[in-house]
């Protein structure tokens, strides 16, 4: 007999995270828990319900029939908890408390630390949680209060504002071009070592949009972590692509003029509609707008 009284929201949230991410490690990162703690919570929920919910596979976890059966109800429970959180947050009239910001790893490392320091100086009652992640955190489920995105979020009930665009460029380390020559045309560039992404197809899609029939094997060095990617360029691994702000600020990296304009990255702020005008969220939103302004055109 299922012991429903013992199954609380924390256990259901853990089940949902594993069901949607497909692995304990990814779900643990999402929830800020250790893998052992998350595993114990899943086992506790299975004990409470008297059924097995997840089955381990070579590359993660799949849902059992029982897990599939309860998944829709678990998602409705998540939606109800979201509505409760929004209702409470929307009545918060103070400028103190926590604001959770999510941004790409490049943005979080290179642009936000100084902005966060200014926010903390101006608004000492506000605590900032900064989530450096390239995955799309779900604003509607309070995984973040404000997101800095390089695309416009399309979810309903999300307020967005375009701040501008970050210019992009083809680049290489000075140490690299001094050894291997400085490409001046697209064809020149193709004859050089190229630095690209590994599993991500973002660069490949961008190159194909420019009419280049790029494939993964064009890249002699590959890495999906964008901060590590930038360090590979700085170290002289080859020709790659970077944000002009970073290129211009680094004396060891050169912008290469090969006669092609790389499309810029749009920069958007996004927040749940129900939270946008909560005083602490609004205050941080405004300071993000002004703080990011020097980096966008």
Protein Blocks (a to p, Z undefined) as FASTA:
>chain_A
ZZfklmcfklmmmmmmmmmnopaklmmmmnopafklmmmmmmmmmmmnopafbdcdfkbc
cddfklmmmmmmmmmmmmmmmmmmmmmmmmmcbfgdjddddddfklmmmmmmmmmmmmmm
mmmmbccdddddfbdcdfknopafbdcdfbdcfbehiacddfbdcdddddddfklmmmno
pafbfklmmmpccdddfkbcklmmmmmmnopacdfklpmbdcfblklmmmmmmnonaccd
ddfklmmmpmkbccddehiacddddddddddfklmmgmklmmmmmmmmmmmmmmpZZ
